[in-house]
C-alpha cells in the first residue's frame, strides 16, 4: 500500500474528546510520585524517551467514542479496500523528562496491516521517516502506512526541556485476511536497514 497523508483529521470537538480520554487514563506512579517504567503497559518507556498510555476502545470509565472509532475505521477500510478492525490505540508523549526521545529504524513485526500515525499536539518539529523519505508532520495530521512493510524512524534530535511531541497510534488489521508479520527482520544490523541507518546518521 502507498503512504497516505491526511491533514485536519479530526474536528475541534473530536480533538477535545481525545484529550479527555487521555487525561482520564490512569498512568501509575511509584512511591516517589514518579511514573513507573513500563513494558507493554502504561508508564515511561525510557529507551524511547516517551510516556505511554493505552487508550480504551470498549465502554468503560473513559474510552474513544464509537463515532471517532467509526471515522478512523472508515479511513482504514478505504485504504485497505476491505473490512478492518482497530486492534489498539496507543497515546505517547515524547519529551526529555521521560528519557532521550529516540525512534531507530524498525518494522513493528506484529499482525496489523495499517497504522494511522496521528500527531495530536507538539511544540517542536520532529519529522517521521518512512523508508528513505522524511515527512514533516503538523498537529491534527496523520501519516498512514503499513508499519510492517515500511521501515519507520525519526531523525536524531535533542529535545530541550519542555519540548514535546504527542502522538496517537491507531493500528488496524484486515478482518478476513489478517497477516502475521512476525517474520520481518528486527535486528538493526540486518542489511535491509543499512541505507536507512546511513541516511539517519547523515541528517
C-alpha angles and dihedrals in degrees: 000000000000126000113264126202122201126186127195089017099169134036121244090259092050091050090051089050092052091050090051091052091048093047090050094052112104116229110188122237131199127240090278093056093253122135111258120248107254138209112189091336142075114304143063121330100198094181090066098028097239145120111232132203128172110223118219120242100185129062113288136117092311126001141153107278122249089242093058091042091051090051095054093041089056090051091051094046092049089056098040093042091221141068115295140183131209109246097184147345116213125187118202134177116200116205143136091254088068097048130276111332107233138157112180120195111284150138119237095231095206138116099270127111101198141020129199105211100200123187107212100178142335143166097207137044121252114163123216117234120215113184105309097341131082124211126201109222129208129202112276091022132114141203113208122199145127107279090200098055100032117066104227130195146139128242117255108271136170110223115214119220109286096018116125145166117206119201140174118206114204111191125197138187132197109257096212100034112028113184127219110216096176088117096066117112112267102172112100090219092061112119092238089072096046100097093043093048090050091050092048092050091051096055 
